[in-house]
Amino acid sequence: MERTKTPALWTPGDWNALFGLGTNVLVNLLVMTGLLKFVVGLPDDLTFGRILPAVGLMLFLGNIYYAWMGYRLARKEGRDDVCALPSGPSVPHMFIVVFVIMLPILGQTGDPVKAWQAGLAWVFLQGFILIGGGFVAPFIRKITPRAALLGTLAGVSIAFISMRPATEIFMTSIIGLTCLAIIMVSWFGGVRYPRGLPAGLVAILVGMVLAWGATALGLPEIGGMSGAALASSFASFGFSIPIPAIGHVFSGFEFLGFILVTAIPFGVYDLVEAMDNVESAEAAGDTYSTTEALTAEGTISLIGTLLGSPFANAVYIGHPGWKSMGGRIGYSAATGLFVLCLAWFGILAVFLNLVPVVAISPILLYIGMLIGAQAFQTTPMKHAPAIILGLVPHLAAWSKTLIDGALGAAGVQVDDALIAGMAQNGVLYHGLGLLGSGAILTGLVLAAIGVFVIERKWTMAAAFAGVGAVMCFFGFMHGPAVGFAVTPSIALAYAVVAGFLYACGQLGWADAADPETGAAEPQPAE
């Protein structure tokens, strides 16, 4: 590796990573815009004139700061292969804040502005949880096995990153599979396209040609493109910058009791997710300060919220993917500038009607594949069962989300009779809810217990089971909301398991690995 004192601010690989991360963020911004416009029903002047400009500035600051962290790391270590942490809108936040906070408030008050204010207050609390949590995260990383951190992250990547784009690909397979092949032969197979065009750009261009070609042939269902919709979208062009929304933030505290039910557990979720993503970067060769990354994430989210963004900034999932594409430092800063232009100049509405989403879906699927694979590739082979254990809660959460969406679309209320009927047909709805609630924490705890059992580290396994008991009791795991004695039976079960595991160590079953099996010591995150 060539050692350099002054890292390059831009490399050829940054083009690939820019189109990868840029299109990823673009997709999420388009989804975000659709949620605000069509689900919550916010007026266009609020969506395009206040919220999106604030989101754009927030994401710009996040990407610029993480590019600066990457630059400092490259200079400190004298390396030219450092990849900046990616940054973008927190995808789980988008859906939680809309469906769990804003939509119920809208139904209760009939006022979309109050729904927006409740969302602002919710993210305001999240920011402080992240800033405070950043100082304990390094300790958590130190005692938690890598298989646990990356295993629960792999669950997120498979269930909530990969599955939706994978289904979209096969719903419009002529575009989706073609674009997936274009990406795979380049990013997995190493094929270079003419004139060094990034694979992400080639896939998007081919997808656009296929979608608009189908529309020209009278087949608008392939790609869903409409000339009339594209023409009307140009009316959104303009220039809007964020303005302070401090009064709106504090007006949202009118609903504080309702907000706290999800703000605290989801703040912990954010903490663990960001910690996982920093761990993922370290596994790929770039070691960043967890405290600095989390403090920056929380602070930038607060800035965005005080300017009108009901969405949070996040240390983004996918660092190994962007690094494998050749991304270094410049791609992160360029993504921030790209997003700023989209949000401040009203371009999002045009993109919403120009690029078929299915052409971008393969990029998201690729990132999901890479993150899922990393959990197995950077941990001991014998820890694979523990990783699978960490995946399971996310599959439960994903399944329940689909069921809830289907029942909601049908206007069906969930009651005991329906739950019993589903159980008779093999759908254990109640069990999916218990297992999937707090999935990222549940996956981490279960996978950690699995690793330490495999390594015969009984005391550590018992400690994680004990932590699971406490978090269950207060609703952070296996419960619908934070409270007191939320799921006492499951908390008791974890406590019993903790006692059993501790007894295993006290009965003379040594904490050290069995010399006959050659078992290695567990690999904590640091």
Residue pairs with C-beta under 8 A, 6 or more apart in sequence:
1 79
1 80
1 81
2 80
3 78
3 79
3 80
4 74
4 78
4 79
4 80
5 75
5 78
6 75
7 71
7 74
7 75
7 79
7 80
7 82
7 328
7 329
8 80
8 328
8 329
8 330
9 71
9 329
9 330
9 333
10 328
10 329
10 330
10 334
11 326
11 328
11 330
12 196
12 326
13 325
13 326
13 327
13 328
13 331
14 326
14 327
14 328
14 329
14 330
14 331
14 334
15 196
15 198
15 201
15 331
16 187
16 198
16 199
16 200
16 325
16 326
16 327
17 83
17 322
17 323
17 325
17 326
17 327
17 328
17 331
18 198
18 327
18 330
18 331
18 334
18 335
18 338
19 198
19 199
19 200
19 201
19 204
20 198
20 200
20 321
20 322
20 325
20 327
20 363
20 367
21 86
21 88
21 316
21 318
21 322
21 327
21 331
21 332
21 335
22 334
22 335
22 338
22 339
23 200
23 204
23 360
23 363
24 88
24 316
24 318
24 360
24 363
24 364
24 367
25 59
25 88
25 89
25 335
25 338
25 339
26 339
26 342
26 351
26 360
27 357
27 360
27 361
27 364
28 88
28 89
28 91
28 94
29 52
29 55
29 89
29 339
29 342
29 343
29 348
30 348
30 351
30 352
30 357
31 94
32 55
32 89
32 94
32 311
33 47
33 52
33 348
33 349
33 352
34 352
35 94
35 95
35 98
36 42
36 47
36 51
36 98
37 44
37 47
39 98
39 99
39 103
40 98
40 102
40 103
40 106
40 112
40 115
40 116
41 106
41 112
42 51
42 112
42 115
42 116
43 112
44 236
46 112
46 113
46 116
48 236
48 238
48 240
48 346
48 348
48 349
49 240
50 240
50 242
50 243
50 245
50 308
51 116
51 308
51 309
51 310
52 240
52 343
52 348
53 240
53 241
53 242
53 307
53 308
53 343
53 344
54 242
54 245
54 304
54 305
54 307
54 308
54 309
55 89
55 304
55 309
55 311
55 343
56 242
56 339
56 340
56 341
56 342
56 343
56 344
57 241
57 242
57 303
57 304
57 307
57 340
57 343
58 300
58 301
58 303
58 304
58 307
58 309
58 311
58 313
59 87
59 88
59 89
59 313
59 336
59 339
59 340
59 343
60 336
60 337
60 339
60 340
61 300
61 303
61 304
61 313
61 336
62 87
62 88
62 296
62 297
62 300
62 313
62 314
62 336
63 86
63 87
63 88
63 332
63 333
63 335
63 336
63 339
64 332
64 333
64 336
65 87
65 296
65 300
66 84
66 85
66 86
66 87
66 293
66 296
66 315
66 332
67 84
67 329
67 330
67 332
67 333
67 336
69 84
69 85
69 288
69 289
69 292
69 293
69 296
70 82
70 83
70 84
70 85
70 286
70 328
70 329
70 332
71 84
71 329
73 79
73 82
73 286
73 287
73 288
74 80
74 82
74 328
74 329
80 328
81 285
81 323
81 328
82 286
82 328
82 329
83 281
83 284
83 286
83 319
83 322
83 323
83 327
83 328
83 329
84 327
84 328
84 329
84 331
84 332
84 333
85 277
85 278
85 281
85 286
85 288
85 293
85 315
85 316
85 319
85 332
86 315
86 316
86 317
86 318
86 319
86 322
86 332
86 335
87 297
87 313
87 314
87 315
87 316
87 332
87 335
87 336
88 313
88 314
88 316
88 335
89 311
89 312
89 313
89 314
90 270
90 273
90 311
90 312
90 313
90 314
91 160
91 161
91 314
92 160
92 266
92 269
92 273
93 123
93 126
93 266
93 270
93 311
93 312
93 314
94 311
96 262
96 266
97 119
97 122
97 123
97 310
97 311
98 119
100 262
101 115
101 118
101 119
101 122
101 258
101 259
101 262
102 115
102 116
102 118
102 119
102 310
103 115
104 258
105 114
105 115
105 118
105 255
105 258
106 112
106 114
106 115
109 115
113 248
114 251
114 252
114 254
114 255
116 248
116 310
117 248
117 249
117 251
117 252
117 254
118 252
118 254
118 255
118 258
118 259
119 252
119 310
119 311
120 245
120 248
120 249
120 252
120 305
120 308
120 309
120 310
121 249
121 250
121 251
121 252
121 253
121 255
121 256
121 259
122 252
122 259
122 262
122 263
122 310
123 301
123 304
123 305
123 309
123 310
123 311
123 312
124 249
124 252
124 302
124 305
124 306
125 259
125 260
125 263
125 264
125 267
126 263
126 266
126 267
126 270
126 298
126 301
126 312
127 298
127 299
127 301
127 302
127 305
127 312
128 298
128 302
129 263
129 264
129 267
129 268
129 270
129 271
129 298
130 267
130 270
130 271
130 274
130 294
130 295
130 297
130 298
130 301
131 294
131 295
131 298
131 299
131 302
133 267
133 268
133 271
133 294
133 298
134 271
134 290
134 291
134 292
134 293
134 294
134 295
134 297
134 298
135 291
137 271
137 274
137 275
137 290
137 291
137 294
138 289
138 290
138 291
138 526
140 272
140 275
141 149
141 275
141 278
141 279
141 290
141 524
141 525
141 526
142 524
142 525
142 526
143 460
143 524
144 444
144 448
144 524
144 525
145 379
145 383
145 386
145 447
145 448
145 451
145 452
145 522
145 523
145 524
145 525
146 279
146 283
146 378
146 379
146 523
146 524
146 525
147 375
147 379
147 380
147 383
147 386
147 387
147 390
147 447
147 450
147 451
147 523
148 386
148 390
148 443
148 444
148 445
148 447
148 448
148 450
148 451
149 275
149 276
149 279
149 444
149 525
150 276
150 279
150 280
150 283
150 374
150 375
150 378
150 379
150 387
151 375
151 386
151 387
151 388
151 389
151 390
151 391
151 443
151 444
151 447
152 272
152 276
152 390
152 391
152 393
152 394
152 439
152 440
152 441
152 442
152 443
152 444
152 447
153 273
153 276
153 277
153 279
153 280
153 317
153 371
153 375
154 371
154 372
154 374
154 375
154 387
154 390
154 391
155 390
155 391
155 392
155 393
155 394
155 395
155 439
155 440
155 443
156 273
156 317
156 371
156 394
156 439
156 440
157 317
157 367
157 368
157 371
157 372
158 368
158 372
158 391
158 394
158 395
159 394
159 395
159 397
159 398
160 394
160 398
161 317
161 364
161 365
161 367
161 368
161 371
162 364
162 365
162 368
162 369
162 372
163 398
164 361
164 364
165 360
165 361
165 362
165 364
165 365
165 368
166 361
166 365
168 176
168 357
168 358
168 361
169 176
169 177
169 179
169 180
169 358
169 361
169 362
169 365
170 176
170 177
171 358
172 222
172 223
172 356
172 358
174 210
174 222
175 207
175 210
175 211
175 222
175 223
175 356
175 358
175 359
176 358
176 359
176 361
176 362
178 206
178 207
178 210
179 203
179 204
179 206
179 207
179 358
179 359
179 361
179 362
180 203
180 362
180 365
180 366
182 199
182 202
182 203
182 206
182 362
183 199
183 200
183 203
183 362
183 363
183 366
184 362
184 366
185 191
186 192
186 193
186 199
186 202
187 199
187 321
187 324
187 325
187 366
193 199
193 202
200 363
203 359
203 360
203 362
203 363
204 355
204 359
204 360
206 359
207 223
207 355
207 356
207 358
207 359
207 360
208 354
208 355
208 356
208 359
210 222
210 223
210 356
210 359
211 222
211 223
211 224
211 225
211 356
211 358
211 359
212 223
212 225
214 220
214 221
214 222
214 223
214 225
215 222
215 223
215 225
215 226
215 227
220 226
223 356
223 358
224 356
225 353
225 354
225 356
226 353
229 353
230 350
230 353
230 354
232 353
233 349
233 350
233 352
233 353
233 354
234 350
236 346
236 348
236 349
236 350
237 345
237 346
237 347
237 350
238 345
238 346
239 344
239 345
239 346
240 344
240 346
241 344
242 307
242 308
242 309
243 307
243 308
244 306
244 307
245 305
245 306
245 307
245 308
246 306
248 308
249 305
249 306
252 259
253 259
260 482
261 481
261 482
262 481
264 482
265 438
265 475
265 476
265 481
265 482
268 441
268 476
269 438
269 440
269 441
270 297
270 312
270 314
271 294
272 440
272 441
272 444
273 314
273 317
273 440
274 290
274 293
274 294
274 297
274 314
274 315
275 290
275 294
276 440
277 314
277 315
277 316
277 317
277 319
278 288
278 290
278 293
278 294
278 315
279 525
280 317
280 319
280 320
280 371
280 374
281 287
281 288
281 319
281 320
282 288
282 525
283 320
283 374
283 378
284 319
284 320
284 323
284 374
285 323
286 319
286 323
293 315
294 315
297 312
297 313
297 314
297 315
300 313
301 312
301 313
304 311
304 312
304 313
305 312
317 367
317 371
318 367
318 370
318 371
320 370
320 371
320 374
321 366
321 367
321 370
321 371
322 331
324 370
341 347
342 348
342 351
375 387
375 390
376 384
376 387
379 387
379 523
380 520
380 523
382 454
382 519
382 520
383 450
383 451
383 454
385 450
385 454
386 446
386 447
386 448
386 449
386 450
386 451
386 454
387 447
389 443
389 446
389 447
389 449
389 450
390 443
390 444
390 446
390 447
390 450
391 443
392 435
392 443
392 446
393 435
393 436
393 438
393 439
393 440
393 442
393 443
393 446
394 436
394 439
394 440
394 443
396 431
396 432
396 435
396 436
396 439
397 432
397 435
397 436
397 437
397 439
398 436
399 432
399 436
400 429
400 432
400 433
400 436
403 422
403 427
403 429
403 432
404 414
407 413
407 414
412 418
414 429
418 429
419 429
419 430
422 428
422 429
423 429
423 430
433 480
434 478
434 487
434 490
435 442
435 478
436 442
437 477
437 478
437 479
437 480
438 471
438 475
438 476
438 477
438 478
438 479
441 471
441 476
441 477
442 468
442 477
442 478
445 464
445 465
445 467
445 468
445 471
445 477
446 468
448 460
448 461
448 464
449 461
449 464
449 465
449 468
449 497
449 501
451 522
452 458
452 460
452 461
452 464
452 522
453 461
453 501
454 519
454 522
455 513
455 519
455 520
455 521
455 522
456 509
456 510
456 511
456 512
456 513
456 514
456 519
457 511
457 522
458 501
458 502
458 504
458 505
458 509
458 511
459 502
459 505
459 511
460 522
461 501
462 498
462 499
462 500
462 501
462 502
462 505
463 498
465 494
465 495
465 497
465 498
465 501
466 494
466 495
466 498
468 477
468 494
468 497
468 498
469 491
469 492
469 494
469 495
469 498
470 491
471 477
472 478
472 479
472 486
472 487
472 490
472 491
472 494
473 484
473 485
473 486
473 487
473 488
473 491
474 482
474 483
474 484
474 486
475 481
475 482
475 483
475 486
475 487
476 482
477 490
478 486
478 487
478 490
479 486
479 487
480 486
485 491
505 511
513 519
513 520
513 521
